[in-house]
């Protein structure tokens, strides 16, 4: 394994990176982290549209953040990626992965030749024809993945792996933690909301909702006919406020758009609970820039009747010299995806 590896989270508004040393050891060390803003339109819902622009930002990120390693792990997790329950006859994992193209065409919406496929084993059981392995099928549109890989390579870096963002989040939240209950992880990005439900720290269920914080900004812009900067300001200052004299229209829009997302999240959790009666859900771990909307955590508790907590990225790793632990905690989970990607490196 390489001594150091960097996880890169390419979002719609920024590219973030976390460098970890000794990722394969029981207590890896976070040695540096940094982010650089991306110009509007360079990335849409986690998919690189302008590789040269993103490559330039990554070069700036490496310089400003002082990153040493050029080995990187990329994350994918948008509307062009899906995760579905899948049970297959028991066999070595390598053979399962080799057999996926012949088993999953009916489960995905694109031709197998245009997709990258993987299988994440969860448990074993006895099926109608013998022992079987139950897990998650992960399928990503090849074109979307290769666009992100190209941007990283144009920046002079070496992508060693591409990982699913929901798995990365689970890794950064639960690594080294002891939990024997079911936990809902919700990460609200600019264009995609990720829902992962884990049991004893192991992902059991994944859903990617094609809605995020940027959708609220766009709704305010379009319906109030205001520029993006003003829409962002209203979103951040008003939140889910009870009253805001002079801004009643904005308050109404924020409530309406946010309620749609809250209902989607409640329905997603209810679906899991109703299909797995033996796995009671204990709490929600909430992350992502969109989750910082004022009052959102309380509203989520109200609609789901579950306690909502914030993660501490320092819980899963050691903190290197020169890294301000308090400053890292103040990022409120902004770097959890990049951290989880680095922690999952097998290189």
Backbone torsions as a table, in degrees:
resi	resn	phi	psi	omega
1	UNK	NA	143.5	175.1
2	UNK	-66.3	148.6	-177.9
3	UNK	-63.9	-44.1	-179.1
4	UNK	-124.6	147.4	175.1
5	UNK	-143.6	151.8	-177.6
6	UNK	-118.8	130.8	172.1
7	UNK	-93.0	133.0	-179.7
8	UNK	-117.0	124.2	176.9
9	UNK	-109.2	107.8	-178.9
10	UNK	-96.2	104.9	-179.2
11	UNK	-103.0	179.2	-178.8
12	UNK	-69.2	-33.0	-176.2
13	UNK	-107.8	-14.3	-176.9
14	UNK	-159.7	158.8	171.4
15	UNK	-114.8	128.9	-175.7
16	UNK	-120.4	148.5	180.0
17	UNK	-141.5	146.8	175.1
18	UNK	-132.4	129.3	177.3
19	UNK	-104.4	131.0	-177.4
20	UNK	-124.7	138.5	173.1
21	UNK	-103.1	146.3	177.8
22	UNK	55.2	51.0	-177.3
23	UNK	-61.0	-26.3	-177.4
24	UNK	-83.5	-6.9	-178.3
25	UNK	-86.7	167.8	-177.1
26	UNK	-62.1	-34.3	-179.2
27	UNK	-130.0	83.6	177.6
28	UNK	-65.0	168.2	-178.8
29	UNK	-122.3	128.3	173.7
30	UNK	-82.7	116.8	-173.5
31	UNK	-103.7	-24.1	175.3
32	UNK	-166.5	155.4	176.5
33	UNK	-151.3	152.1	-178.4
34	UNK	-167.6	162.2	175.0
35	UNK	-140.9	154.3	176.5
36	UNK	-134.0	135.1	-179.6
37	UNK	-68.7	149.1	176.4
38	UNK	-110.0	142.9	176.5
39	UNK	-67.3	150.6	-178.8
40	UNK	-59.9	133.4	177.4
41	UNK	95.2	-11.8	179.9
42	UNK	-71.0	-33.1	179.7
43	UNK	-135.5	135.9	177.0
44	UNK	-126.5	118.3	178.7
45	UNK	50.2	46.0	175.3
46	UNK	80.9	3.6	-178.9
47	UNK	-112.6	125.7	-177.5
48	UNK	-71.7	122.8	177.5
49	UNK	-102.6	-26.8	-179.8
50	UNK	-125.8	85.5	-175.3
51	UNK	-56.7	-40.3	-178.2
52	UNK	-66.8	-39.0	178.1
53	UNK	-64.3	-44.5	-179.8
54	UNK	-67.8	-38.4	178.0
55	UNK	-60.7	-41.2	178.6
56	UNK	-63.1	-40.2	178.5
57	UNK	-66.1	-38.1	179.2
58	UNK	-67.0	-39.1	175.7
59	UNK	-60.5	-42.5	177.4
60	UNK	-63.4	-39.7	178.9
61	UNK	-61.0	-44.6	-178.9
62	UNK	-64.1	-40.3	-179.5
63	UNK	-69.6	-48.9	-176.5
64	UNK	-70.2	-34.8	-177.4
65	UNK	-87.0	-10.9	179.2
66	UNK	69.3	29.7	-178.5
67	UNK	-68.4	139.5	-176.2
68	UNK	-99.5	-42.2	-176.1
69	UNK	-80.3	145.7	174.8
70	UNK	-106.9	3.4	176.2
71	UNK	-88.7	122.1	-172.4
72	UNK	-130.0	152.7	174.2
73	UNK	-115.7	128.0	-179.3
74	UNK	-98.9	153.3	176.5
75	UNK	-114.8	144.6	174.2
76	UNK	-128.4	138.1	178.6
77	UNK	-177.5	72.2	178.6
78	UNK	-137.4	-162.4	-176.2
79	UNK	-68.3	-9.7	178.6
80	UNK	-98.7	12.5	176.1
81	UNK	-127.0	138.4	176.5
82	UNK	-134.3	155.5	174.7
83	UNK	-131.6	128.2	-176.8
84	UNK	-133.4	147.6	174.0
85	UNK	-62.1	139.3	178.4
86	UNK	-151.4	132.2	174.7
87	UNK	-116.4	133.1	-177.3
88	UNK	-132.8	156.3	175.7
89	UNK	-56.4	144.0	-177.9
90	UNK	-63.9	126.7	177.2
91	UNK	-164.6	169.0	178.5
92	UNK	-57.8	147.9	-176.2
93	UNK	-58.3	-35.5	179.3
94	UNK	-61.3	-42.4	179.5
95	UNK	-69.0	-36.0	177.0
96	UNK	-59.6	-47.3	-178.3
97	UNK	-64.4	-36.9	178.6
98	UNK	-67.0	-28.9	-176.3
99	UNK	-86.6	-12.6	-174.5
100	UNK	-54.4	-44.4	-178.3
101	UNK	-57.9	-24.3	-177.5
102	UNK	-91.9	-6.4	-174.2
103	UNK	-113.9	-20.3	-163.4
104	UNK	-113.6	5.2	-175.4
105	UNK	-56.8	-36.0	-179.7
106	UNK	-73.7	-12.2	-177.1
107	UNK	-96.2	-13.4	-177.1
108	UNK	-121.3	157.6	-172.1
109	UNK	-95.9	1.0	178.7
110	UNK	-123.3	158.3	176.2
111	UNK	-57.8	143.4	-179.5
112	UNK	-54.6	-36.9	-178.4
113	UNK	-64.1	-20.5	-178.4
114	UNK	-98.8	8.4	-175.4
115	UNK	-123.6	152.0	169.4
116	UNK	-101.9	127.2	-172.5
117	UNK	-116.6	144.8	174.3
118	UNK	-149.3	164.3	-179.5
119	UNK	-132.7	132.1	-179.6
120	UNK	-113.9	105.4	-177.8
121	UNK	-71.3	141.8	-179.9
122	UNK	-119.5	-48.7	-175.5
123	UNK	-153.1	172.2	175.6
124	UNK	-119.9	150.2	177.8
125	UNK	-154.0	177.1	178.4
126	UNK	-101.1	117.5	179.3
127	UNK	-97.2	-175.3	-178.4
128	UNK	-64.8	-29.2	-177.5
129	UNK	-109.9	10.8	179.0
130	UNK	129.2	-169.0	-178.4
131	UNK	-60.3	141.2	178.9
132	UNK	-138.9	159.7	176.7
133	UNK	-110.1	127.9	178.6
134	UNK	-101.1	136.2	-178.7
135	UNK	-166.0	-159.7	-179.3
136	UNK	-117.2	126.9	169.8
137	UNK	-81.7	130.3	175.8
138	UNK	-116.0	125.2	179.6
139	UNK	-131.9	131.8	179.2
140	UNK	-128.5	142.3	176.0
141	UNK	-66.9	122.6	-173.3
142	UNK	-56.1	-41.5	-177.5
143	UNK	-58.9	-41.4	-178.9
144	UNK	-65.8	-42.0	-179.7
145	UNK	-66.1	-45.0	-176.4
146	UNK	-65.6	-29.2	176.7
147	UNK	-64.1	-40.8	177.8
148	UNK	-70.1	-39.6	177.7
149	UNK	-61.3	-41.4	-178.8
150	UNK	-61.8	-41.6	179.9
151	UNK	-61.1	-40.9	-180.0
152	UNK	-67.4	-42.3	179.5
153	UNK	-66.2	-37.0	177.0
154	UNK	-63.0	-25.1	178.2
155	UNK	-83.4	0.8	177.8
156	UNK	85.6	17.5	-179.0
157	UNK	-105.1	165.9	-177.9
158	UNK	-114.9	106.2	177.0
159	UNK	-73.9	119.3	-178.1
160	UNK	-97.6	-20.0	179.1
161	UNK	-157.1	158.1	168.0
162	UNK	-124.4	125.0	-173.9
163	UNK	-121.2	159.9	177.2
164	UNK	-82.2	127.8	-176.8
165	UNK	-56.5	-41.5	177.6
166	UNK	-57.8	-38.8	177.7
167	UNK	-66.8	-38.4	178.8
168	UNK	-62.0	-42.3	178.6
169	UNK	-61.3	-45.0	178.9
170	UNK	-59.5	-41.4	-177.6
171	UNK	-63.1	-44.8	-176.7
172	UNK	-73.6	-27.4	-179.5
173	UNK	-82.9	-39.0	-170.7
174	UNK	-105.9	-7.9	-179.3
175	UNK	-59.8	126.2	178.7
176	UNK	80.3	-4.6	-179.3
177	UNK	-95.6	149.5	176.9
178	UNK	-106.9	112.8	177.9
179	UNK	-143.1	132.8	-178.4
180	UNK	-119.1	24.8	178.5
181	UNK	-123.1	178.6	179.2
182	UNK	-92.6	132.8	-177.3
183	UNK	-128.9	136.9	175.3
184	UNK	-95.5	123.0	173.8
185	UNK	-102.4	124.7	177.9
186	UNK	-123.0	121.9	178.0
187	UNK	-120.8	117.9	-177.2
188	UNK	-103.9	104.2	178.2
189	UNK	-91.2	-167.7	-179.1
190	UNK	-68.6	-42.7	-175.1
191	UNK	-122.2	-9.4	-176.9
192	UNK	-139.3	137.2	173.2
193	UNK	-108.5	124.6	-177.3
194	UNK	-102.3	130.2	176.3
195	UNK	-120.3	122.2	176.1
196	UNK	-127.4	129.1	175.1
197	UNK	-111.5	121.9	-177.4
198	UNK	-111.7	153.6	172.6
199	UNK	-127.5	122.5	-174.2
200	UNK	54.6	34.4	177.3
201	UNK	84.0	-2.0	-178.1
202	UNK	-103.2	125.5	179.7
203	UNK	-59.3	130.5	178.1
204	UNK	-114.0	-23.3	-169.2
205	UNK	-154.2	134.5	-179.2
206	UNK	-135.1	133.2	171.1
207	UNK	-137.5	139.3	177.6
208	UNK	-115.9	114.5	-177.4
209	UNK	-98.7	122.8	-174.6
210	UNK	-77.3	52.0	179.6
211	UNK	-143.2	142.8	179.0
212	UNK	-156.0	-167.4	-176.9
213	UNK	-61.1	-30.6	-179.0
214	UNK	-67.5	-28.8	178.9
215	UNK	-62.8	-36.5	177.7
216	UNK	-68.1	-42.1	177.4
217	UNK	-60.0	-45.4	-179.5
218	UNK	-63.6	-38.7	179.6
219	UNK	-64.2	-41.4	178.1
220	UNK	-65.2	-42.0	179.6
221	UNK	-60.9	-48.8	-173.5
222	UNK	-71.4	-43.8	-173.0
223	UNK	-83.2	-21.8	176.7
224	UNK	-104.8	-4.8	-177.8
225	UNK	52.9	58.2	-179.9
226	UNK	-128.7	158.9	179.2
227	UNK	-72.1	164.3	-176.3
228	UNK	-58.6	-40.8	-177.8
229	UNK	-61.1	-41.9	-180.0
230	UNK	-69.4	-38.0	178.3
231	UNK	-63.0	-43.1	177.9
232	UNK	-62.4	-41.6	-179.7
233	UNK	-62.6	-44.9	178.7
234	UNK	-61.6	-43.6	-179.3
235	UNK	-59.6	-45.0	-176.2
236	UNK	-73.6	-36.4	-175.9
237	UNK	-84.0	-34.2	-177.8
238	UNK	-85.4	-46.6	-174.6
239	UNK	55.6	-147.8	177.4
240	UNK	-92.5	54.0	-176.2
241	UNK	-66.9	149.8	177.7
242	UNK	-69.1	-48.7	178.5
243	UNK	-140.2	151.4	177.5
244	UNK	-154.6	85.3	-177.8
245	UNK	-51.5	128.7	-179.7
246	UNK	92.8	-14.6	-178.9
247	UNK	-125.6	31.3	-176.7
248	UNK	-58.4	-39.3	-178.9
249	UNK	-64.6	-43.0	179.1
250	UNK	-64.4	-42.2	178.7
251	UNK	-60.0	-41.9	-179.4
252	UNK	-63.6	-42.9	180.0
253	UNK	-64.8	-44.5	-179.8
254	UNK	-60.1	-44.4	179.9
255	UNK	-64.1	-44.1	-176.8
256	UNK	-62.6	-51.0	-177.6
257	UNK	-66.7	-40.8	-178.7
258	UNK	-68.3	-36.8	178.7
259	UNK	-61.6	-37.6	177.1
260	UNK	-59.7	-44.4	179.2
261	UNK	-67.4	-43.9	179.5
262	UNK	-58.9	-41.1	178.5
263	UNK	-65.7	-38.9	177.3
264	UNK	-62.6	-41.1	179.9
265	UNK	-67.4	-43.8	177.9
266	UNK	-60.6	-44.3	-178.6
267	UNK	-65.7	-36.6	178.3
268	UNK	-64.1	-45.5	178.6
269	UNK	-65.0	-41.8	179.5
270	UNK	-62.7	-38.2	178.3
271	UNK	-60.0	-45.2	179.3
272	UNK	-61.9	-47.3	-177.4
273	UNK	-62.2	-40.5	-177.6
274	UNK	-72.3	-24.1	-179.7
275	UNK	-97.2	-9.4	178.6
276	UNK	-136.9	73.4	-174.8
277	UNK	-63.4	-20.4	-176.6
278	UNK	-87.9	3.0	-177.8
279	UNK	-123.7	86.1	178.7
280	UNK	-70.6	139.2	-179.7
281	UNK	-87.5	133.7	-174.1
282	UNK	-96.8	-39.2	-173.7
283	UNK	-164.0	172.4	176.3
284	UNK	-117.3	132.4	171.1
285	UNK	-102.6	119.7	-171.9
286	UNK	-110.5	127.3	179.6
287	UNK	-139.1	176.3	174.8
288	UNK	100.3	151.3	-179.1
289	UNK	-60.1	-38.9	-179.8
290	UNK	-66.1	-22.8	-179.2
291	UNK	-75.4	-10.1	-178.3
292	UNK	-85.0	3.5	174.1
293	UNK	-58.2	127.8	-177.2
294	UNK	-55.0	128.9	178.1
295	UNK	85.2	-4.9	-174.9
296	UNK	-67.0	-43.1	-178.1
297	UNK	-61.2	-42.5	178.7
298	UNK	-64.2	-41.0	179.4
299	UNK	-65.2	-36.4	178.6
300	UNK	-65.8	-40.7	175.8
301	UNK	-61.4	-40.3	-177.5
302	UNK	-65.0	-42.2	-175.5
303	UNK	-81.5	-24.8	-177.7
304	UNK	-102.7	-17.5	-175.8
305	UNK	60.8	32.9	177.6
306	UNK	-124.0	143.3	176.1
307	UNK	-67.7	143.2	179.9
308	UNK	-113.7	128.9	-179.4
309	UNK	-126.2	160.3	176.5
310	UNK	-101.9	142.8	178.3
311	UNK	-84.8	162.7	172.5
312	UNK	-120.0	108.6	-175.7
313	UNK	-60.1	-21.3	-179.8
314	UNK	-73.5	-11.8	-178.4
315	UNK	-68.5	-28.1	-171.8
316	UNK	-97.0	-6.9	-176.6
317	UNK	-144.0	164.0	167.4
318	UNK	-79.5	157.8	-179.0
319	UNK	-108.6	122.9	-177.3
320	UNK	-71.4	160.3	176.4
321	UNK	-63.2	136.8	-178.2
322	UNK	95.9	-9.9	177.5
323	UNK	-98.6	123.2	-179.3
324	UNK	-81.7	108.7	-174.9
325	UNK	-64.3	-38.4	179.5
326	UNK	-66.0	-41.1	178.5
327	UNK	-64.0	-38.0	177.8
328	UNK	-63.3	-42.5	179.4
329	UNK	-63.6	-34.9	-179.0
330	UNK	-68.4	-15.1	178.1
331	UNK	-71.8	-11.0	173.9
332	UNK	54.3	44.9	173.7
333	UNK	85.5	6.7	-178.5
334	UNK	-57.2	-33.0	-173.9
335	UNK	-101.6	9.8	-175.8
336	UNK	-63.9	-38.1	-179.9
337	UNK	-64.5	-49.7	-179.5
338	UNK	-61.7	-39.8	178.0
339	UNK	-62.9	-46.9	-179.9
340	UNK	-62.4	-35.6	177.5
341	UNK	-63.8	-44.6	179.1
342	UNK	-65.0	-39.1	-178.8
343	UNK	-66.8	-24.5	-177.7
344	UNK	-88.4	0.4	-177.2
345	UNK	-61.3	133.7	177.0
346	UNK	-108.5	5.1	-174.6
347	UNK	-75.0	NA	NA
